[in-house]
Each structure stands twice: as C-alpha cells, then as structure tokens.
Amino acid sequence: TGYAAAEQYLGKDLTSATDVYGFAATMFRSLTGNPPPDSLGRMENDSMSFPKSVADNLPRGVLVAMANALQVDPEDRTFTMEEF
C-alpha cells in the first residue's frame, strides 16, 4: 500500500492526476526507502512528510513538486506529468 491515490480505492473517476500520484509515490519510495503513508489514512490525518535526512539533501523545488503531486485530494494535486 501507499502507492495508489485515494480515488483508486474509492472507485472514483481516475484522471491523469491519479497517475501523477502513483509516479510521485514511487519516487518517494526511491528517495526515502519507504512507501508514502496510505492515501486513505491520509484523508483523515495528513501528516506525510519527507524524513529530515532526505529533505535536507533535496532541492526545495523537488520537495514542492513532490508535495503537490502527493496531495490526497485530486483537485489539489498536480494534474499532468508535464506539469510535474
């Protein structure tokens, strides 16, 4: 778990933002060694963040892009891979 956007679990419409989430979740795993917290759990309590040891070594733009791509609500998420 951790790689799927909430809309995939909930049977809602899938868009390109769904793919952005999955890609960013995979990148999160590659950067941190752990999958991101499950998106359904984050709907209730979204406390996801990069570990400080990782965040300190990434450019701010990467952190912002990842945060935007991993938004739980697809309306708040980066919509296309081109934007990401």
C-alpha positions in Angstrom: 0.0 0.0 0.0 1.0 3.6 -0.2 1.3 3.8 -4.0 -2.3 4.3 -5.0 -4.3 7.5 -4.9 -7.4 7.6 -2.8 -9.7 7.8 -5.8 -8.5 4.3 -6.8 -9.6 2.8 -3.5 -12.9 4.7 -3.6 -13.9 3.8 -7.1 -14.0 7.5 -8.2 -13.1 8.9 -11.6 -9.4 8.3 -12.5 -7.6 11.1 -14.3 -4.0 11.9 -15.2 -3.6 13.2 -11.6 -4.1 9.6 -10.5 -1.0 8.6 -12.5 0.9 11.6 -11.2 0.2 10.4 -7.6 1.4 6.9 -8.4 4.6 8.1 -10.0 5.3 10.5 -7.2 4.7 7.8 -4.6 7.2 5.6 -6.4 9.7 8.4 -6.4 9.0 8.9 -2.7 9.9 5.3 -2.1 13.1 5.6 -4.1 14.2 8.7 -2.2 13.3 7.6 1.3 13.4 3.8 1.2 9.8 3.6 2.4 6.4 3.9 0.7 4.4 7.0 1.5 1.6 6.6 4.1 -1.5 5.1 2.7 -3.7 7.7 0.9 -6.9 6.6 2.6 -5.4 7.1 6.0 -4.1 10.5 4.9 -7.7 11.6 4.2 -8.3 11.6 7.9 -4.9 12.7 9.2 -2.5 14.0 6.6 0.9 14.2 8.3 3.0 13.0 5.4 6.4 14.5 5.1 9.9 13.6 3.9 12.3 12.5 6.6 14.6 15.4 7.6 17.7 13.5 6.5 16.3 13.2 3.0 14.6 16.6 2.8 17.9 18.3 3.8 19.6 16.9 0.7 16.9 17.7 -1.9 16.4 21.0 -3.7 13.4 22.9 -2.4 11.8 22.7 -5.9 11.8 18.9 -5.7 10.2 18.9 -2.3 7.5 21.3 -3.5 6.9 19.3 -6.7 6.6 16.1 -4.7 4.3 17.6 -2.1 2.0 18.9 -4.9 2.0 15.6 -6.7 1.1 13.6 -3.5 -1.9 15.7 -2.4 -4.7 13.4 -1.3 -7.4 15.4 -3.0 -7.0 15.1 -6.8 -8.4 18.6 -7.1 -5.3 19.9 -5.2 -2.8 17.6 -6.9 -0.6 18.3 -9.9 -2.8 17.3 -12.8 -0.4 16.1 -15.5 3.1 14.6 -15.8 4.1 17.6 -17.9 3.2 19.9 -15.0 5.0 17.6 -12.6 
